[in-house]
């Protein structure tokens, strides 16, 4: 019963997050709601073209981050939780990270794998 309540709570949070997202994000996310382990694809190709970004700094909100020259990355959340994924970018690959500009953020909601009773 507590698993069902947790799942319903996460679903409600996911829906409220979805409808309250701002449009200042410079990247797309394949999905922002899933069950652990949850793999997402992030695409900042438009930022690459419009702002001529050369380096992308992804902060996954769980203590892990990735810096890459590729505007498209995949990442897997291994555990359940609500995470704020953030993107920062640099116009020149050689620039110091302190010059990184805000690329926006999105909430990622990962629910626990449901317990299934044996048959």
C-alpha positions, 0 to 999 in steps of 0.5 A, a space after each residue: 500500500 505504501 508503494 502505491 501511495 509513493 507512486 501516486 505522489 510521484 505521479 502527481 509531482 510529475 504532472 505538476 512539474 510538467 505543467 509548471 515548466 518554463 520555456 527558457 530551456 535551451 535543450 530537449 529531454 526525451 522524457 522527464 518521468 520514468 521508473 528506475 533505472 531511467 534513461 533519458 536523452 538530452 538534446 541541445 542541438 538548437 543551442 549549438 546552432 543558435 548560440 554557437 555553443 562549443 561545450 556543454 556542462 550537464 548537472 544531473 541533480 544527483 551529484 553527477 555531472 558531465 562536460 562534453 562537446 557533443 550537444 546530445 547525451 544519454 544518462 541513466 538515473 539509477 535510483 528514485 527521486 526528484 532531480 533538477 537537471 541543469 545545463 550550462 554552456 560555453 561559447 568557446 571550448 577553451 573558456 574557463 567554466 566560470 564563464 558558463 552561461 545558463 542553458 536552463 533546467 528541468 525536473 526529472 521524476 524517477 519512481 522506484 521500481 514497483 514491488 511485484 508479488 510472486 505468482 
